[in-house]
């Protein structure tokens, strides 16, 4: 008889997987698991639904403990099953996260839902595994030891990436990572079927590699853009020419803070009727302006456009302002002032964003924009509302 290869061990399949199967057969554990995931995803909602990888998620020891408690899976049984694998005593084994009981328990969960054809639960488990400690949080830290600057990342997303990148195709972090993890799940039927210890190690390495490539490919372009200081709105106090926005370093942080405060105000609260009334005009009545804004804020796909628009609005003002404060009345006056013939590329970009916002959210604008005065009235109304909300959110 031929001698068995070391990788022919099946400890995870024979000892760890039955424990996962036992626990997940209990309906109450499935219910508790779904509650755990709802809370986990809610905690990181802002990061996961961002249009770019801007911040790291975490999967702490406390999260792992809550996960095991919710699923009813005995952590000790999973650890013991890993001890029986051929690679457990190999100090330099790669991937070393194949020795992590949380990772292996999640892999067994994915296999269980696959075999039972429990599609909603399978999709949830795939997302769970992709954002667990050894995957997205780990590879994000590997590529971004410090959180990327938002204004640089916005430039990368809006100007340098195309539809071959998952983040562009799917519009946000969770959509991109879910797509990557779903493709991984669908690519290895044979490995999930046989589920030897070698298969388990291979499967976790493949998911790790795919998410690592996703983050790494964006990071490479990000760091190149960060070096190319004239490619986007950068921050240097000496240059205040029309075609460059060079502001002091502290202004960079100030703008980012203003943008985030404003987005929070816009996306977490209803349309402000008083502000809407103040922003309306003879061509764009309050009811129509409110409807445009409600359409705009009801679709998460509009948030990247809105974020860039707010950033440009503030940066353009800061470039010429003596006192860089959005709470000053001068900010409102400047923001609603028409700039029809400006050749400034950032003013031009802001107008492009305004057109996209209005064309996507107002049929009336599409019909009526042929008259210059009417088009200008729509621009003025939107500019006024957003400027007033910027002011309100940053007092």
C-alpha positions as CSV (number, residue, x, y, z in Angstrom):
1,X,0.0,0.0,0.0
2,X,1.3,3.4,-0.9
3,X,2.2,5.7,1.9
4,X,-0.3,8.5,2.5
5,X,0.9,12.0,1.7
6,X,1.0,14.4,4.7
7,X,-1.7,16.5,3.0
8,X,-4.1,13.6,2.9
9,X,-5.1,14.2,6.6
10,X,-8.8,15.0,7.1
11,X,-9.0,16.1,10.7
12,X,-11.0,19.3,9.9
13,X,-13.5,17.3,7.8
14,X,-13.8,14.4,10.3
15,X,-13.7,16.3,13.6
16,X,-14.3,20.1,13.1
17,X,-17.0,20.0,10.4
18,X,-19.3,17.7,12.3
19,X,-19.3,20.1,15.2
20,X,-20.3,23.0,12.9
21,X,-23.0,20.7,11.3
22,X,-24.3,19.8,14.8
23,X,-24.6,23.4,15.9
24,X,-26.1,24.8,12.7
25,X,-28.9,22.2,12.6
26,X,-30.4,24.0,15.5
27,X,-32.7,26.7,14.1
28,X,-32.2,29.0,17.2
29,X,-28.5,29.1,16.5
30,X,-29.1,30.3,12.9
31,X,-31.4,33.0,14.2
32,X,-28.8,34.1,16.8
33,X,-26.1,34.1,14.0
34,X,-28.2,36.3,11.8
35,X,-28.6,38.8,14.7
36,X,-24.8,38.8,15.2
37,X,-24.2,39.6,11.6
38,X,-26.8,42.3,11.5
39,X,-25.1,44.0,14.5
40,X,-21.6,43.5,13.0
41,X,-22.6,44.9,9.6
42,X,-24.4,47.8,11.3
43,X,-21.3,48.7,13.3
44,X,-19.2,49.1,10.2
45,X,-21.9,50.4,7.9
46,X,-20.2,53.7,7.0
47,X,-16.9,51.9,6.1
48,X,-18.5,49.1,4.2
49,X,-20.8,51.3,2.1
50,X,-18.0,53.8,1.3
51,X,-17.1,54.1,-2.4
52,X,-13.5,53.3,-1.6
53,X,-11.4,51.5,1.0
54,X,-10.8,54.4,3.3
55,X,-10.8,52.8,6.8
56,X,-10.0,49.5,8.3
57,X,-12.6,47.2,9.7
58,X,-11.7,45.1,12.8
59,X,-12.6,41.6,13.8
60,X,-11.6,41.5,17.5
61,X,-11.3,38.7,20.0
62,X,-14.6,39.9,21.4
63,X,-16.2,39.6,18.0
64,X,-14.9,36.0,17.7
65,X,-16.2,35.1,21.1
66,X,-19.6,36.6,20.3
67,X,-19.6,34.6,17.0
68,X,-19.0,31.3,18.7
69,X,-21.6,32.1,21.3
70,X,-24.2,33.0,18.7
71,X,-23.6,30.0,16.5
72,X,-23.4,27.5,19.3
73,X,-20.2,26.0,17.8
74,X,-17.7,24.7,20.4
75,X,-14.5,26.6,19.9
76,X,-12.4,23.9,21.6
77,X,-13.6,21.2,19.2
78,X,-12.5,23.4,16.2
79,X,-9.1,24.0,17.9
80,X,-8.6,20.3,18.5
81,X,-9.5,19.4,14.9
82,X,-6.8,21.9,13.7
83,X,-4.2,20.1,16.0
84,X,-4.8,16.9,14.0
85,X,-3.9,18.5,10.6
86,X,-0.6,17.7,8.9
87,X,0.4,21.4,9.1
88,X,-0.3,22.2,12.7
89,X,3.2,21.5,13.9
90,X,4.9,23.2,10.9
91,X,6.1,26.5,12.3
92,X,6.6,28.1,8.9
93,X,3.4,26.8,7.2
94,X,1.8,29.1,4.8
95,X,-0.9,30.2,5.2
96,X,-0.6,30.3,8.9
97,X,-4.2,31.5,9.3
98,X,-5.3,28.0,8.4
99,X,-4.4,27.3,12.0
100,X,-6.9,30.0,13.2
101,X,-10.0,28.4,14.7
102,X,-12.3,31.3,13.7
103,X,-11.2,31.1,10.1
104,X,-11.7,27.3,10.0
105,X,-15.0,27.5,11.7
106,X,-16.2,30.0,9.2
107,X,-14.9,27.9,6.3
108,X,-16.9,24.9,7.7
109,X,-20.0,27.1,8.0
110,X,-19.6,28.1,4.3
111,X,-19.4,24.5,3.4
112,X,-22.5,23.6,5.5
113,X,-24.7,26.2,3.9
114,X,-23.4,25.2,0.4
115,X,-24.3,21.6,1.0
116,X,-27.7,22.4,2.4
117,X,-28.3,24.9,-0.4
118,X,-29.3,27.6,2.1
119,X,-28.5,30.5,-0.2
120,X,-29.3,33.6,2.0
121,X,-27.3,32.1,4.9
122,X,-24.5,31.1,2.5
123,X,-24.3,34.7,1.2
124,X,-24.1,36.0,4.8
125,X,-21.4,33.5,5.7
126,X,-19.3,34.4,2.7
127,X,-19.5,38.1,3.6
128,X,-18.7,37.2,7.3
129,X,-15.6,35.2,6.3
130,X,-14.4,37.9,3.9
131,X,-14.5,40.6,6.6
132,X,-13.2,38.3,9.4
133,X,-9.8,38.9,11.0
134,X,-7.5,37.2,8.6
135,X,-9.0,38.6,5.4
136,X,-10.2,42.2,4.7
137,X,-8.9,43.7,8.1
138,X,-5.5,42.0,7.6
139,X,-4.9,42.9,4.0
140,X,-6.1,46.5,4.5
141,X,-3.5,47.0,7.2
142,X,-0.9,45.4,5.0
143,X,-1.5,47.9,2.2
144,X,-2.5,51.0,4.3
145,X,-0.6,51.2,7.5
146,X,-2.1,54.6,7.9
147,X,-5.7,55.4,6.6
148,X,-5.5,56.8,3.1
149,X,-6.2,60.5,2.6
150,X,-9.8,60.9,1.5
151,X,-9.2,63.6,-1.1
152,X,-6.5,61.5,-2.8
153,X,-8.6,58.4,-2.8
154,X,-11.5,60.3,-4.2
155,X,-9.3,61.4,-7.1
156,X,-8.2,57.8,-7.6
157,X,-11.8,56.4,-7.6
158,X,-13.2,59.2,-9.8
159,X,-10.4,59.7,-12.3
160,X,-8.0,56.7,-12.4
161,X,-10.0,53.5,-12.1
162,X,-12.3,52.0,-14.7
163,X,-14.9,49.3,-14.7
164,X,-12.4,46.4,-14.6
165,X,-12.0,47.3,-10.9
166,X,-14.6,45.7,-8.6
167,X,-14.9,48.8,-6.6
168,X,-16.1,50.7,-9.7
169,X,-18.3,47.9,-10.9
170,X,-20.1,47.5,-7.6
171,X,-19.9,51.1,-6.2
172,X,-18.8,50.3,-2.6
173,X,-16.5,48.2,-0.5
174,X,-19.0,45.6,0.6
175,X,-20.3,45.1,-2.9
176,X,-16.8,44.6,-4.3
177,X,-15.7,42.2,-1.6
178,X,-18.9,40.2,-1.7
179,X,-18.4,39.8,-5.5
180,X,-14.8,38.6,-5.0
181,X,-15.8,36.2,-2.2
182,X,-18.8,34.9,-4.2
183,X,-16.5,34.1,-7.2
184,X,-14.2,32.3,-4.8
185,X,-17.0,30.2,-3.4
186,X,-18.2,29.2,-6.9
187,X,-14.7,28.3,-8.2
188,X,-13.8,25.4,-6.0
189,X,-16.6,22.8,-5.9
190,X,-14.1,20.0,-5.8
191,X,-12.2,21.4,-2.9
192,X,-15.3,22.0,-0.9
193,X,-16.4,18.5,-1.8
194,X,-13.4,16.6,-0.7
195,X,-12.5,19.1,2.1
196,X,-9.2,17.5,3.1
197,X,-6.9,19.5,5.4
198,X,-4.9,20.5,2.3
199,X,-8.2,21.7,0.6
200,X,-9.0,23.8,3.7
201,X,-5.6,25.5,3.6
202,X,-5.9,26.1,-0.1
203,X,-9.4,27.6,0.2
204,X,-8.5,30.1,2.9
205,X,-5.3,31.1,1.0
206,X,-7.2,31.7,-2.2
207,X,-9.8,33.9,-0.5
208,X,-7.0,35.8,1.2
209,X,-5.1,36.3,-2.0
210,X,-8.1,37.5,-3.9
211,X,-9.0,40.2,-1.3
212,X,-5.3,41.1,-1.0
213,X,-5.1,41.7,-4.7
214,X,-8.3,43.8,-4.6
215,X,-6.8,46.1,-2.0
216,X,-3.2,46.0,-3.3
217,X,-4.2,47.1,-6.8
218,X,-6.0,50.1,-5.5
219,X,-3.2,50.9,-3.1
220,X,-0.6,50.9,-5.9
221,X,-2.5,53.6,-7.8
222,X,-3.3,55.5,-4.7
223,X,0.4,55.8,-3.7
224,X,1.3,56.8,-7.3
225,X,-1.4,59.5,-7.2
226,X,-0.2,60.7,-3.8
227,X,3.2,61.3,-5.2
228,X,1.8,63.2,-8.2
229,X,0.9,66.3,-6.2
230,X,-0.4,68.3,-9.1
231,X,-2.9,65.6,-10.3
232,X,-5.6,66.4,-7.8
233,X,-6.5,69.0,-5.2
234,X,-3.4,69.2,-3.0
235,X,-2.4,71.4,-0.1
236,X,0.4,73.8,-0.2
237,X,0.1,77.3,1.2
238,X,2.2,79.1,-1.4
239,X,0.2,78.6,-4.6
240,X,-3.2,80.3,-4.9
241,X,-3.4,80.6,-8.7
242,X,-6.7,79.9,-10.4
243,X,-5.7,76.5,-11.8
244,X,-4.3,75.0,-8.7
245,X,-5.8,74.5,-5.2
246,X,-2.8,74.5,-2.9
247,X,-3.9,74.9,0.7
248,X,-2.1,74.4,4.0
249,X,-1.9,70.9,5.4
250,X,-4.2,71.7,8.2
251,X,-6.8,72.9,5.6
252,X,-6.7,69.4,4.1
253,X,-7.9,67.9,7.4
254,X,-10.4,70.7,7.8
255,X,-11.9,70.1,4.4
256,X,-12.2,66.3,5.0
257,X,-13.8,67.0,8.4
258,X,-16.3,69.4,6.8
259,X,-17.2,67.0,4.0
260,X,-17.8,64.1,6.5
261,X,-19.9,66.3,8.8
262,X,-22.0,67.5,5.9
263,X,-22.5,64.0,4.5
264,X,-23.6,62.8,7.9
265,X,-26.1,65.7,8.2
266,X,-27.4,65.0,4.7
267,X,-27.7,61.2,4.9
268,X,-29.0,60.7,8.4
269,X,-31.6,63.4,8.7
270,X,-34.7,64.3,6.5
271,X,-34.7,67.1,4.1
272,X,-34.7,70.4,6.0
273,X,-37.9,72.2,4.9
274,X,-36.7,75.6,6.2
275,X,-33.4,75.3,4.3
276,X,-35.3,74.0,1.3
277,X,-37.6,77.1,1.3
278,X,-34.6,79.5,1.7
279,X,-32.9,77.8,-1.3
280,X,-35.8,77.7,-3.7
281,X,-36.4,80.5,-6.2
282,X,-38.9,81.6,-8.8
283,X,-37.9,78.8,-11.3
284,X,-37.3,76.0,-8.8
285,X,-40.1,75.9,-6.2
286,X,-39.6,74.4,-2.7
287,X,-41.6,71.2,-3.6
288,X,-39.6,70.5,-6.7
289,X,-36.3,71.2,-4.9
290,X,-37.2,68.9,-2.1
291,X,-38.2,66.1,-4.6
292,X,-34.8,66.4,-6.3
293,X,-32.9,66.2,-3.0
294,X,-35.0,63.2,-1.8
295,X,-34.2,61.4,-5.1
296,X,-30.6,62.3,-4.8
297,X,-30.2,61.0,-1.2
298,X,-32.3,57.9,-1.6
299,X,-29.7,56.2,-3.8
300,X,-26.3,55.3,-2.3
301,X,-24.8,55.4,-5.8
302,X,-25.1,59.2,-5.6
303,X,-23.0,59.6,-2.5
304,X,-19.6,59.5,-4.3
305,X,-20.8,62.3,-6.6
306,X,-22.1,64.3,-3.6
307,X,-18.9,63.8,-1.6
308,X,-16.8,65.1,-4.4
309,X,-19.2,68.0,-5.1
310,X,-19.0,69.1,-1.4
311,X,-15.2,68.8,-1.3
312,X,-14.9,70.9,-4.4
313,X,-17.3,73.5,-3.1
314,X,-15.3,74.0,0.1
315,X,-11.9,73.7,-1.6
316,X,-12.7,76.3,-4.2
317,X,-13.9,78.7,-1.5
318,X,-10.9,78.1,0.7
319,X,-8.5,78.8,-2.2
320,X,-9.6,82.5,-2.3
321,X,-10.9,83.1,1.2
322,X,-9.0,85.2,3.7
323,X,-10.8,83.5,6.6
324,X,-11.2,79.8,5.8
325,X,-14.5,79.2,7.5
326,X,-17.7,77.8,6.1
327,X,-19.8,79.3,8.9
328,X,-19.1,82.8,7.5
329,X,-21.9,84.4,5.3
330,X,-19.3,85.0,2.7
331,X,-19.2,81.2,2.1
332,X,-22.9,81.2,1.1
333,X,-22.5,84.2,-1.2
334,X,-19.5,82.8,-2.9
335,X,-21.1,79.3,-3.3
336,X,-24.2,80.6,-5.1
337,X,-22.4,83.1,-7.3
338,X,-22.5,82.0,-11.0
339,X,-19.2,81.2,-12.7
340,X,-20.3,80.7,-16.4
341,X,-17.0,81.3,-18.2
342,X,-14.5,79.9,-15.7
343,X,-11.7,77.8,-17.3
344,X,-10.7,76.5,-13.9
345,X,-10.7,72.7,-14.2
346,X,-12.1,72.3,-10.7
347,X,-14.9,74.7,-11.3
348,X,-15.6,72.8,-14.5
349,X,-15.6,69.5,-12.7
350,X,-18.0,70.9,-10.1
351,X,-20.4,71.9,-12.9
352,X,-20.1,68.4,-14.4
353,X,-21.1,66.9,-11.0
354,X,-24.0,69.3,-10.7
355,X,-25.2,68.3,-14.2
356,X,-25.0,64.6,-13.2
357,X,-26.9,65.2,-10.0
358,X,-29.6,67.1,-11.7
359,X,-29.9,64.9,-14.9
360,X,-30.2,61.8,-12.7
361,X,-32.7,63.2,-10.3
362,X,-34.9,65.7,-12.1
363,X,-37.0,65.1,-15.2
364,X,-38.0,68.8,-15.2
365,X,-34.4,69.8,-15.4
366,X,-33.8,67.6,-18.4
367,X,-36.8,69.3,-20.2
368,X,-36.1,72.8,-19.1
369,X,-32.3,73.2,-19.1
370,X,-32.2,74.6,-22.7
371,X,-32.9,78.0,-21.3
372,X,-29.7,79.4,-19.7
373,X,-31.7,81.3,-17.0
374,X,-33.6,78.2,-16.0
375,X,-30.5,76.1,-15.9
376,X,-28.8,78.7,-13.7
377,X,-31.8,78.7,-11.3
378,X,-31.5,75.0,-10.8
379,X,-27.7,75.3,-10.1
380,X,-28.4,78.2,-7.7
381,X,-31.0,76.2,-5.8
382,X,-28.9,73.1,-5.3
383,X,-25.7,75.1,-4.5
384,X,-27.7,77.2,-1.9
385,X,-29.2,74.1,-0.2
386,X,-25.9,72.3,0.1
387,X,-24.0,75.4,1.1
388,X,-26.5,76.0,3.9
389,X,-26.3,72.4,5.1
390,X,-22.5,72.6,5.0
391,X,-22.8,75.7,7.3
392,X,-25.4,74.0,9.6
393,X,-23.4,70.8,9.9
394,X,-20.1,72.6,10.8
395,X,-21.1,75.2,13.3
